[in-house]
C-alpha cells in the first residue's frame, strides 16, 4: 500500500512529488520473487512428485495475478482499508 499511495521525490520547496504508477511491474516483481524463493525451497528440500497436471494450477495462478493487479490499481484511487 505504501508504494502506491505515497509521493516520492517531494522536497519542502517544490511541494508534491511523483507517485508510483506501474502496478504491473509490482505484480511481476512480486511473482518473480515468489517463483525464485519457491524454486530454491524445492531444490533444497526435495518434495514428492504430485499427479495433478500443471495446467490445473494455471487457473488459480492467473486469478491470483489478476486480483493482485486489480488491487494495486485500486490503491491509486481508494485506501487499503476501504478496499
C-alpha positions as CSV (number, residue, x, y, z in Angstrom):
1,X,0.0,0.0,0.0
2,X,2.8,2.4,0.9
3,X,4.4,2.1,-2.6
4,X,1.2,3.0,-4.4
5,X,-0.2,5.7,-2.1
6,X,2.9,7.8,-1.2
7,X,4.6,10.5,-3.2
8,X,8.3,10.1,-3.9
9,X,10.9,12.8,-4.6
10,X,9.0,15.6,-2.8
11,X,11.0,18.4,-1.3
12,X,10.0,21.1,1.0
13,X,10.5,23.7,-1.7
14,X,8.6,22.0,-4.6
15,X,5.8,20.5,-2.6
16,X,4.3,17.4,-4.1
17,X,6.4,14.6,-5.6
18,X,5.7,11.8,-8.1
19,X,3.6,8.7,-7.4
20,X,4.4,5.2,-8.5
21,X,2.1,4.3,-11.4
22,X,3.2,1.0,-12.8
23,X,1.3,-1.6,-10.8
24,X,2.1,-4.3,-13.4
25,X,5.7,-4.0,-12.5
26,X,5.0,-4.5,-8.8
27,X,2.9,-7.6,-9.5
28,X,5.5,-9.0,-11.9
29,X,8.4,-8.5,-9.5
30,X,6.4,-10.0,-6.6
31,X,5.7,-13.1,-8.7
32,X,9.3,-13.4,-9.9
33,X,10.5,-13.2,-6.2
34,X,7.9,-15.9,-5.2
35,X,9.0,-18.1,-8.1
36,X,12.7,-17.8,-7.1
37,X,12.1,-18.5,-3.4
38,X,9.8,-21.4,-4.1
39,X,12.3,-22.8,-6.7
40,X,15.1,-22.6,-4.2
41,X,13.0,-24.3,-1.5
42,X,12.1,-27.1,-3.8
43,X,15.8,-27.6,-4.7
44,X,16.9,-27.5,-1.1
45,X,14.2,-29.7,0.3
46,X,13.2,-32.5,-2.1
47,X,9.4,-32.7,-2.4
48,X,7.5,-35.8,-3.6
49,X,6.0,-35.6,-7.1
50,X,2.4,-34.9,-7.4
51,X,0.0,-36.3,-10.0
52,X,-2.0,-33.2,-11.0
53,X,-1.3,-31.7,-14.4
54,X,0.3,-28.3,-14.5
55,X,-2.5,-26.6,-16.4
56,X,-4.8,-27.2,-13.5
57,X,-2.6,-24.8,-11.4
58,X,-2.8,-22.1,-14.1
59,X,-6.4,-21.2,-13.2
60,X,-5.6,-20.4,-9.6
61,X,-2.3,-18.7,-10.6
62,X,-4.0,-16.5,-13.2
63,X,-6.8,-15.4,-10.9
64,X,-4.2,-14.6,-8.2
65,X,-2.1,-12.5,-10.6
66,X,-5.2,-10.6,-11.9
67,X,-6.6,-10.0,-8.4
68,X,-3.2,-8.5,-7.3
69,X,-3.0,-6.3,-10.3
70,X,-6.6,-5.0,-9.7
71,X,-5.7,-4.4,-6.0
72,X,-2.7,-2.3,-6.9
73,X,-4.7,-0.4,-9.5
74,X,-7.5,0.3,-6.9
75,X,-5.0,1.7,-4.5
76,X,-4.5,4.6,-6.9
77,X,-8.0,5.8,-6.0
78,X,-9.0,4.4,-2.6
79,X,-7.2,3.5,0.6
80,X,-6.4,-0.1,1.5
81,X,-8.9,-0.4,4.4
82,X,-11.7,0.9,2.1
83,X,-10.7,-1.7,-0.5
